[in-house]
Amino acid sequence: MSVEVIKLQQELENEVKDMQNLQKELQKLNEGRQKLIEQQNESELVQKEIDLLEEEAVIYKLSGPILIRQTLTETKNTIKTRIEYIRKEAIKGELLLKDNETKQLEKKNKIVKLQENYYKAVMGPQYAQMMAAQQAQAAQQQPQ
């Protein structure tokens, strides 16, 4: 194999590994998003339950192995703060997801171009003939 072909092959392998890493990262981001959705739903359910309580209700917060008494106002503020935090984290997660998807699209396009260059280098003139035949076949299959 020529030096050009070996170089293209190595570059293609590196790009494919990068793409696989991006896909793993996307999976982790989706898992994180799912956890945030679960936490948000749970917190909103707690908020609805707390809204039903009367002002003099006794509320205890579990802190480690200890129950700590809290006022209704403190509890409402804690839940409200938690929901706001979860929403902010969800927004950050969405931005990271979009960024990852953009990077994957760019990486995919780069891989396609590298594959094309690799095939051109390996097959030489045969590649041009093959591409011309594919284009002619595609043109015939399109409705007129």
Secondary structure, DSSP 4 states (H G I P E B T S, - for coil): --HHHHHHHHHHHHHHHHHHHHHHHHHHHHHHHHHHHHHHHHHHHHHHHHHTS-TT--EEEEETTEEEEE-HHHHHHHHHHHHHHHHHHHHHHHHHHHHHHHHHHHHHHHHHHHHHHHHHHHHTHHHHHHHHHHHHHHHHHS--
